[in-house]
């Protein structure tokens, strides 16, 4: 069994996207693949126990037979934090090493690291420590926002030493892809680092469901509950005249439109274009005519008690940072990794 640690030094670099894509690709090639989330951050209760929500989904998606306390051996909650500060020895490091040992029958165990390489250091479960203890291998994944991404990759390579396999650069804007491929990759590889994959930014993988948007803004649903699992890739604010709004809305597909509850003119115009939902601020009662059109077109209407500024702020914090909890996204991740990740180079160097 070879542990493969997917690590980065920033949040939302695409670790889970890459992990599930790599796991599904390896399974398709006939390898036995396991998964572990050593430090869970999104608690979800299953019976009497608490596990990491992302780990629960990935266990189901990969069809893993191991129990959840092996897939997600430790979740950081307020209760855990309190007990640690009180000096209680929770044997966290031992539990995680035991979870790895219970997957010895696998060819590879994909281990997803936390938001940065130092998280968990105080209890001995940071990625660097676990790499050494499990004799695992590391792949760095970083999103492309500037040349500073190179510093993170070089730093991770230095800290992981001989465990380092290579790096993946994710979320590259299409207009910068040629620059990254032709200029950045040769520079990084001249430093002894293999770039195993270049992934363009993908709107669908960054999309969120209407349901999650509704939860983020404490919204109430007016109609079309059956469309809550549709994906929203963009959002626009409707605060202009209808003529200007129409050309504005036509240019942006698969969007949520947020506008005041009394702007029925904007709401009707928005529904003539590729709109996944309407989010109405400033009241709790949608116009009956607008509701009738929305029902006919299958466009959910969500009303929120927040003002537009607050609702937009909450949506901005969610958009582009969504975790993978849907089968469609998992299969898209596999498609991207199968096509753009150098799996042959990975297999040559991993053993």
SULMO-V926039 format. One record per helix or strand of 2 or more residues. SS is the DSSP state (hx for helix, st for strand). FROM is the first residue (numbers start at 1). TO is the last residue. If there is no record, write none. Layout:
ss: [SS & SS]
from: [FROM & FROM]
to: [TO & TO]
This chain:
ss: [st & hx & st & st & st & hx & hx & hx & hx & st & hx & hx & st & hx & st & hx & st & hx & st & hx & st & hx & st & st & hx & st & hx & st & hx & st & hx & hx & hx]
from: [2 & 15 & 33 & 43 & 49 & 53 & 68 & 78 & 92 & 108 & 121 & 127 & 137 & 148 & 164 & 174 & 195 & 203 & 208 & 210 & 220 & 225 & 231 & 234 & 242 & 255 & 264 & 275 & 288 & 300 & 308 & 327 & 343]
to: [7 & 28 & 36 & 46 & 52 & 62 & 71 & 85 & 101 & 112 & 123 & 134 & 143 & 163 & 172 & 189 & 200 & 206 & 209 & 216 & 223 & 227 & 232 & 237 & 250 & 260 & 270 & 281 & 297 & 304 & 318 & 340 & 350]
